[in-house]
């Protein structure tokens, strides 16, 4: 299993993603964490297409809403890509779309077979954890029903063993909600990784490594 989980895009560790995934090629961009924000959806997609293309990737947008009830087809499609890029947004909305499309069953299979690399940031990272409780202070679960037509789920995919809190002390979290959530987890003894926008987690087989920006430490 190969995972690159970050707070914001590549953080300060694009070299590690490149080492994990190999030379730039096709990449499936999954933007469904933004499905509750239809007016911002296209702009969010464009904001990820541009940096991927600049690095030499050939991104293709893969909208999970097109695969609801078509799990086998989605699995065949995902298996065509060496790399998935799952952007941020609302973690609960993304989790719901994973469930509706079957991605939450497909991805563990493909990752266990080492068929692809999963790279996700913010919501795209948080959805891979065991449990989403606490994230309601950062992302609104009430956005799930209007966007997805189902109730929010509180379980993640469980492919890493602890929760993730992104955007610590970050301009992307101007109200400090993520920093407060990490403090609450610490006080309650909840195992988690608190990531600045420079940090990332790399899972490569049995090895899990937390990467911090040495220049900032």
N, C-alpha and C positions, 0 to 999 in steps of 0.2 A: 504494500500500500504506500502510495506517495501523495502527500498533502502539502500544500503551501497555504497557510492560513495567516492572514495579516489584518491589521487595523485599517490601513488605507492603501489600496493598490499594492505596489511592490515594496512599500516601506523603503528602507535603506538597503535592501537585500535582493535586488533583482538578480545578482550573480548566482544566488542560491537557487532561485527558481529556474534559471537557465541550466544550472548543473543538474537539477532534478528532472527537467522536462526535455533537455536536449535542444538542438538548434531550432530557431523559430520556424513554425509551419502553420498548419491549420489549427484554429482554436475556436471552440464553441463558446460564445458569449451568452450567458444566461442572465437576463435582466429582471427576472420576475419579482425580486424584492421591491420593485418600484410599481407594481401593478395597481396599488391603491392611489397612485398619483398620475392619472392619465395625461394631464397637461404637461407633466415633467418627464414622461416616459421617454419620448424620442430624444430629448436633450440628454437624459441620463445615458442612454445607449451611445449617443455620439461621443460623450465625454470619456467613454471607455474604448470605443473603436479607435480614436485618434492615437492614444499612447501605445496601444498594441500594434497598430500599423507602423508607427514610428520605429518600433523595435524590430520590425521585419516580420511580424506575424500576419496571418491571413484570417482575420476574425470573421465568423459567420454568426449572426444572431439566431439563437435557438429559443423560441418562446414556448415555455412548457404548457401554456394554455391551449396550444394547438394539438397537444398529445393527451388530453384528458380522455380516459377510456381506451387509450391506444398504447398500453405499456410495452408490448412486444415491439411495436414500431419505434418507440422512443429508445428502447435498448439497442436496437440495430443502429439507430442514428447516432447515439452517443458513442458507440463503439467505433465509429469512423474517425473520431477525433483523438489525437494523442494528448490533448490538453483541454480542460474545461476552465472557463473563467467566470466565476459567479460573483456578481457585483453586490454592493451594499444597498441598503434600503430598509424595509421593515422585515425583521427576522420572522415574525409570526406569519406575515403574508407569504414569504418565501417558503416557510415550512408547510403551509397549506398547499401551495402549488406543487411542492415536492410530493405531497401525499396524493393529490388529485391526479397527477400524471404518472404516479408510480416511480418517480425518480428516487424516492426514499428507499425503495426496494432494489432498484437497478444499480444505484451507485455503490452500495456495499459489495454487490457481486462483482462489478467491473473493477473496483479497487482491490478486492481480494485477489483477483486474477492478474493484477498489475497491468490492466489493459489501457490505462490512461492515468494522467496526473490531474488531481483536483486542486485548483487554485481559487480561493475565495477570500474576499475581504469584507470586514464589518459583518453585516448580516450573513454574507456568504461563508464567513468563518464560524459565526455563532451557531448556525444551524447544524454544524457537525458535532456539537457537544452533546452530553447526555440529557441536559435539562435546561429549559428556557426560563424557569422561574427567576424573577428578579428583573428580567429584561423589559417587563411591562412598565418600568420606570423610565425607560429609554425609547422603546417602540410601543405603539398603541395597538393592543390586540383587537380593539374595536374596528380597526380597518379591515380585518379579515373577512367578516361576513359580507359587507358591500362589495369587496373586490373579488371574493372567491366563492361566495355562496355556501360556505361551511363555517363551522365554529372553529375558533383557534385551538391549536394543539400546543401542549406544553412540554412535549418530549422532543429532543433533538435526535439526530441519527446515531449518536453515541460512538462515533468513530475516533474521537479522542476522549480522554478520561476525566476531563474537568471543564468547567465553564470558561468562557472567554468574555472579557470586557474590553472592547476596543476604545479608541479615541481618548486615552488618558491624557489630561492636561493639553487638550488639542483645540485648535481653532475650529475644527469641525464639530466640536461639542461646546459651544460658547456658554451654555448654562451650567456646565459641569456635571450633568446627570450621570455620565459614565464614571467619572472620578468618585462621585458619591456612592454609586453602586459598588464599585470595587472596595471602598471603605466599609460598606455594609457587609459584603462577603467576608472581608478580613475579620470584622468584629464577630460574625456568626460562625467563623471557622469553616466556611465553604471553600473547597478547593477551586481555584480559578487561576487563569492567566490574565493579568492586567497589561494591556499593550498600548504603548504610544503609537502614533502614526508612523514611526520609523521601525517598529518591531515586527517580528513575524515568528511563526511556529512552523517548523519543518518536520514532517514525519516521513521517514524513508525506511521502509521495512519495519524492523523492530525498534529502530532508533527514533526518538523524539527529541528535538533540540529547540530551545527558545533563543531566538536571535535578537539581540539588542543593537542599537546604533552605537558603536564604540566611540564615534566622534562626539556623541552627546553624553556619554557616560563618564 
